[in-house]
Amino acid sequence: MVNEIRESVSPEEWQTRVDLAALYRLVALYGWDDLVFTHISARVPGEDNHFLLTLMAFFLRKLKHLI
């Protein structure tokens, strides 16, 4: 599945996905994932209206792969 996603997005979007996944892991590592208003999103470089975010229904600890 990861390869399918990687092949279907631009290199800029892929790198943004990787960076965002790393940030979510750091948030969980430092215990910041239990806050009510924890929300992380990113804009894909070069695309003004293209954002990556996680649905608020997911708990960060349960997210294993964002990419």
N, CA, C and O atoms as a MOPAC input file, in Angstrom:
PM7 MOZYME 1SCF
protein

 N      0.81900 1    -1.19300 1     0.00000 1
 C      0.00000 1     0.00000 1     0.00000 1
 C      0.86600 1     1.26200 1     0.00000 1
 O      0.53600 1     2.23200 1    -0.68200 1
 N      1.96000 1     1.26400 1     0.74800 1
 C      2.82400 1     2.43600 1     0.79700 1
 C      3.37400 1     2.74700 1    -0.58200 1
 O      3.40700 1     3.90700 1    -0.99300 1
 N      3.80800 1     1.71700 1    -1.29900 1
 C      4.33600 1     1.94300 1    -2.64400 1
 C      3.27700 1     2.48500 1    -3.58500 1
 O      3.57900 1     3.31400 1    -4.44300 1
 N      2.04300 1     2.02900 1    -3.43800 1
 C      0.95600 1     2.52900 1    -4.28000 1
 C      0.73100 1     4.01700 1    -4.04500 1
 O      0.53300 1     4.78300 1    -4.98800 1
 N      0.76300 1     4.41000 1    -2.78500 1
 C      0.58500 1     5.82800 1    -2.46900 1
 C      1.77100 1     6.62900 1    -2.99700 1
 O      1.59600 1     7.67800 1    -3.61600 1
 N      2.96800 1     6.12900 1    -2.74900 1
 C      4.16900 1     6.85200 1    -3.18400 1
 C      4.17200 1     7.07400 1    -4.68600 1
 O      4.57500 1     8.13900 1    -5.15600 1
 N      3.73000 1     6.08500 1    -5.43900 1
 C      3.71000 1     6.20100 1    -6.89500 1
 C      2.61000 1     7.12000 1    -7.40700 1
 O      2.66000 1     7.57300 1    -8.55000 1
 N      1.61500 1     7.39600 1    -6.56500 1
 C      0.48100 1     8.19800 1    -7.02500 1
 C      0.54600 1     9.67000 1    -6.60500 1
 O     -0.35100 1    10.44400 1    -6.93900 1
 N      1.59100 1    10.06100 1    -5.88100 1
 C      1.71300 1    11.45200 1    -5.43200 1
 C      3.02500 1    12.04500 1    -5.92800 1
 O      3.93200 1    11.32100 1    -6.33800 1
 N      3.11100 1    13.36400 1    -5.88500 1
 C      4.32800 1    14.05200 1    -6.31100 1
 C      5.43800 1    13.82300 1    -5.28500 1
 O      5.16100 1    13.47000 1    -4.13800 1
 N      6.69100 1    14.02200 1    -5.69300 1
 C      7.79900 1    13.89500 1    -4.72900 1
 C      7.65400 1    14.86900 1    -3.55400 1
 O      8.02200 1    14.53400 1    -2.42800 1
 N      7.12700 1    16.05600 1    -3.80200 1
 C      6.92500 1    17.03100 1    -2.74000 1
 C      5.88100 1    16.54500 1    -1.73400 1
 O      6.05800 1    16.67900 1    -0.52300 1
 N      4.78600 1    15.97400 1    -2.25900 1
 C      3.76700 1    15.44800 1    -1.34900 1
 C      4.31100 1    14.26200 1    -0.56300 1
 O      4.03700 1    14.13800 1     0.63000 1
 N      5.06900 1    13.40000 1    -1.20300 1
 C      5.62000 1    12.24100 1    -0.50100 1
 C      6.50900 1    12.69300 1     0.64900 1
 O      6.39400 1    12.17300 1     1.75900 1
 N      7.40000 1    13.66300 1     0.39700 1
 C      8.29200 1    14.13300 1     1.45200 1
 C      7.49800 1    14.78500 1     2.57500 1
 O      7.85200 1    14.63900 1     3.74500 1
 N      6.43800 1    15.49700 1     2.24200 1
 C      5.59500 1    16.10400 1     3.26900 1
 C      4.92800 1    15.02300 1     4.10800 1
 O      4.81700 1    15.16700 1     5.32500 1
 N      4.48400 1    13.94600 1     3.47400 1
 C      3.88700 1    12.82700 1     4.20800 1
 C      4.89600 1    12.19100 1     5.17100 1
 O      4.56000 1    11.87700 1     6.31200 1
 N      6.12200 1    12.00600 1     4.70600 1
 C      7.16600 1    11.41600 1     5.54200 1
 C      7.46500 1    12.32900 1     6.73400 1
 O      7.56600 1    11.86600 1     7.87000 1
 N      7.60500 1    13.63100 1     6.46300 1
 C      7.88100 1    14.58500 1     7.53900 1
 C      6.74100 1    14.64200 1     8.54500 1
 O      6.97800 1    14.70300 1     9.75100 1
 N      5.51100 1    14.62200 1     8.05800 1
 C      4.34200 1    14.67300 1     8.92700 1
 C      4.25000 1    13.41200 1     9.79000 1
 O      3.90700 1    13.48700 1    10.97000 1
 N      4.55200 1    12.26700 1     9.20500 1
 C      4.54400 1    11.01300 1     9.97100 1
 C      5.59800 1    11.05500 1    11.07600 1
 O      5.34900 1    10.60100 1    12.19300 1
 N      6.77000 1    11.59700 1    10.76500 1
 C      7.82200 1    11.70800 1    11.78100 1
 C      7.38100 1    12.63500 1    12.90500 1
 O      7.65000 1    12.36100 1    14.07400 1
 N      6.71600 1    13.71400 1    12.56600 1
 C      6.24300 1    14.63700 1    13.58600 1
 C      5.20000 1    13.98500 1    14.49000 1
 O      5.23000 1    14.17500 1    15.70600 1
 N      4.28400 1    13.22400 1    13.91100 1
 C      3.29700 1    12.51600 1    14.73000 1
 C      3.98200 1    11.54400 1    15.69100 1
 O      3.55000 1    11.39400 1    16.83400 1
 N      5.03000 1    10.89300 1    15.24000 1
 C      5.75400 1     9.96700 1    16.11800 1
 C      6.44300 1    10.70500 1    17.26100 1
 O      6.46300 1    10.22600 1    18.39500 1
 N      7.00900 1    11.88000 1    16.95600 1
 C      7.62800 1    12.67800 1    18.02000 1
 C      6.59600 1    13.16400 1    19.02800 1
 O      6.84800 1    13.15800 1    20.23300 1
 N      5.44200 1    13.58300 1    18.53900 1
 C      4.37000 1    14.02800 1    19.42700 1
 C      3.98200 1    12.90100 1    20.38200 1
 O      3.80800 1    13.13200 1    21.57900 1
 N      3.84900 1    11.69900 1    19.86300 1
 C      3.50100 1    10.55300 1    20.70900 1
 C      4.63800 1    10.22800 1    21.67900 1
 O      4.38900 1     9.92000 1    22.84400 1
 N      5.87700 1    10.29500 1    21.20500 1
 C      7.02800 1     9.99400 1    22.04600 1
 C      7.09400 1    10.91200 1    23.26400 1
 O      7.41400 1    10.46900 1    24.36800 1
 N      6.79200 1    12.18300 1    23.06000 1
 C      6.86200 1    13.15300 1    24.14500 1
 C      5.55700 1    13.27000 1    24.94100 1
 O      5.44800 1    14.10400 1    25.84000 1
 N      4.57900 1    12.44100 1    24.61100 1
 C      3.35000 1    12.41200 1    25.38200 1
 C      2.39600 1    13.56400 1    25.12800 1
 O      1.51400 1    13.84200 1    25.94100 1
 N      2.57500 1    14.22800 1    24.00600 1
 C      1.70700 1    15.36300 1    23.68200 1
 C      0.43700 1    14.92500 1    22.95800 1
 O     -0.36500 1    15.76900 1    22.55700 1
 N      0.24800 1    13.64200 1    22.78900 1
 C     -0.87900 1    13.14000 1    22.00900 1
 C     -2.15000 1    12.96200 1    22.82300 1
 O     -3.16600 1    12.52300 1    22.28400 1
 N     -2.11700 1    13.28600 1    24.08800 1
 C     -3.31600 1    13.13000 1    24.90800 1
 C     -4.06500 1    14.45000 1    25.09100 1
 O     -5.04800 1    14.50600 1    25.83000 1
 N     -3.61500 1    15.49200 1    24.43500 1
 C     -4.25900 1    16.79200 1    24.56600 1
 C     -5.52600 1    16.87300 1    23.73000 1
 O     -5.60400 1    16.28300 1    22.65200 1
 N     -6.50400 1    17.59300 1    24.21700 1
 C     -7.77500 1    17.70700 1    23.51600 1
 C     -7.61200 1    18.36100 1    22.14900 1
 O     -8.26600 1    17.96400 1    21.18500 1
 N     -6.74500 1    19.35800 1    22.06500 1
 C     -6.62400 1    20.13200 1    20.83600 1
 C     -5.39400 1    19.76900 1    20.01200 1
 O     -4.93500 1    20.57600 1    19.20500 1
 N     -4.85600 1    18.57200 1    20.20200 1
 C     -3.70700 1    18.15000 1    19.41100 1
 C     -4.14800 1    17.98900 1    17.95600 1
 O     -5.01500 1    17.17500 1    17.63900 1
 N     -3.54200 1    18.77000 1    17.09900 1
 C     -3.86300 1    18.71500 1    15.67600 1
 C     -2.61800 1    19.12200 1    14.91200 1
 O     -2.02200 1    20.16000 1    15.19800 1
 N     -2.22700 1    18.32100 1    13.95400 1
 C     -1.06700 1    18.63300 1    13.13300 1
 C     -1.48200 1    18.50000 1    11.67800 1
 O     -2.13600 1    17.53000 1    11.29200 1
 N     -1.10200 1    19.47000 1    10.88400 1
 C     -1.36500 1    19.41700 1     9.45600 1
 C     -0.17500 1    20.02000 1     8.72800 1
 O      0.68000 1    20.65700 1     9.34300 1
 N     -0.12400 1    19.82000 1     7.42900 1
 C      0.97100 1    20.36300 1     6.63100 1
 C      0.45000 1    20.72200 1     5.24700 1
 O     -0.45100 1    20.07500 1     4.71200 1
 N      1.03900 1    21.77100 1     4.68200 1
 C      0.71200 1    22.15000 1     3.30200 1
 C      1.79700 1    21.58900 1     2.40700 1
 O      2.98300 1    21.69800 1     2.71700 1
 N      1.39800 1    20.99100 1     1.30000 1
 C      2.35300 1    20.45200 1     0.33800 1
 C      3.01800 1    21.63100 1    -0.37500 1
 O      2.32000 1    22.46800 1    -0.94600 1
 N      4.35600 1    21.71500 1    -0.35700 1
 C      5.05100 1    22.82200 1    -1.00500 1
 C      4.69400 1    22.94600 1    -2.48500 1
 O      4.61900 1    21.95400 1    -3.21000 1
 N      4.48100 1    24.17500 1    -2.90600 1
 C      4.16600 1    24.43600 1    -4.30900 1
 C      2.70100 1    24.27700 1    -4.65400 1
 O      2.30600 1    24.53900 1    -5.79100 1
 N      1.88700 1    23.85400 1    -3.70700 1
 C      0.45700 1    23.67100 1    -3.94400 1
 C     -0.30900 1    24.39800 1    -2.84400 1
 O     -0.46100 1    23.88200 1    -1.73700 1
 N     -0.78500 1    25.59000 1    -3.15700 1
 C     -1.40100 1    26.44800 1    -2.14600 1
 C     -2.59500 1    25.83800 1    -1.43600 1
 O     -2.81100 1    26.12600 1    -0.25900 1
 N     -3.36300 1    25.02100 1    -2.09500 1
 C     -4.58500 1    24.48400 1    -1.51100 1
 C     -4.53100 1    22.97400 1    -1.27600 1
 O     -5.56300 1    22.30400 1    -1.30400 1
 N     -3.34500 1    22.44400 1    -1.04900 1
 C     -3.19000 1    21.00300 1    -0.84000 1
 C     -2.60300 1    20.77700 1     0.54900 1
 O     -1.42300 1    21.02900 1     0.79200 1
 N     -3.45000 1    20.30000 1     1.45100 1
 C     -3.05600 1    20.09000 1     2.83600 1
 C     -3.17200 1    18.61800 1     3.19900 1
 O     -4.02100 1    17.90100 1     2.67100 1
 N     -2.31200 1    18.17900 1     4.10400 1
 C     -2.37700 1    16.82800 1     4.64700 1
 C     -2.73300 1    16.94800 1     6.12200 1
 O     -2.12900 1    17.73500 1     6.85100 1
 N     -3.70500 1    16.17500 1     6.55500 1
 C     -4.10500 1    16.17900 1     7.95200 1
 C     -4.70800 1    14.84600 1     8.30300 1
 O     -5.02300 1    14.04000 1     7.42800 1
 N     -4.86800 1    14.61700 1     9.59200 1
 C     -5.44700 1    13.37400 1    10.08300 1
 C     -6.82500 1    13.67300 1    10.65000 1
 O     -7.02200 1    14.68400 1    11.32400 1
 N     -7.75900 1    12.80700 1    10.38000 1
 C     -9.09600 1    12.98500 1    10.92600 1
 C     -9.03400 1    13.00900 1    12.44200 1
 O     -8.29400 1    12.23100 1    13.04400 1
 N     -9.78900 1    13.87600 1    13.05300 1
 C     -9.74600 1    14.02200 1    14.50200 1
 C    -10.27400 1    12.77600 1    15.22600 1
 O    -10.06400 1    12.64000 1    16.43100 1
 N    -10.94000 1    11.88400 1    14.53200 1
 C    -11.49500 1    10.69000 1    15.16600 1
 C    -10.41500 1     9.67500 1    15.53500 1
 O    -10.66000 1     8.78200 1    16.34600 1
 N     -9.23300 1     9.80100 1    14.95500 1
 C     -8.15300 1     8.86700 1    15.23800 1
 C     -7.34800 1     9.33400 1    16.44600 1
 O     -7.09100 1    10.52800 1    16.60400 1
 N     -6.96000 1     8.40500 1    17.28100 1
 C     -6.04400 1     8.72300 1    18.36800 1
 C     -4.63200 1     8.54600 1    17.84400 1
 O     -4.35500 1     7.57900 1    17.13400 1
 N     -3.74000 1     9.45400 1    18.17700 1
 C     -2.39200 1     9.41300 1    17.64200 1
 C     -1.67400 1     8.12000 1    17.98800 1
 O     -0.89400 1     7.61800 1    17.17900 1
 N     -1.91500 1     7.57500 1    19.15900 1
 C     -1.23800 1     6.33100 1    19.54200 1
 C     -1.65100 1     5.17000 1    18.65700 1
 O     -0.90800 1     4.19800 1    18.52400 1
 N     -2.81300 1     5.25600 1    18.05700 1
 C     -3.29000 1     4.16300 1    17.21600 1
 C     -2.81900 1     4.30500 1    15.77600 1
 O     -2.94900 1     3.36900 1    14.98700 1
 N     -2.27000 1     5.47400 1    15.42100 1
 C     -1.76400 1     5.66800 1    14.07800 1
 C     -0.40700 1     5.00100 1    13.96000 1
 O      0.54600 1     5.40000 1    14.63100 1
 N     -0.31600 1     4.00900 1    13.12800 1
 C      0.95700 1     3.33300 1    12.95300 1
 C      1.67600 1     3.84600 1    11.71500 1
 O      2.90200 1     3.95800 1    11.70500 1
 N      0.91900 1     4.15400 1    10.67900 1
 C      1.51500 1     4.62700 1     9.43200 1
 C      0.68600 1     5.77700 1     8.89200 1
 O     -0.51500 1     5.64900 1     8.65700 1
 N      1.34300 1     6.87800 1     8.70700 1
 C      0.65600 1     8.01100 1     8.10600 1
 C      0.94100 1     8.07500 1     6.62100 1
 O      0.15300 1     8.62600 1     5.85200 1
 N      2.03000 1     7.53100 1     6.23300 1
 C      2.42200 1     7.59400 1     4.83200 1
 C      1.88700 1     6.42200 1     4.05400 1
 O      2.12600 1     6.31900 1     2.85100 1

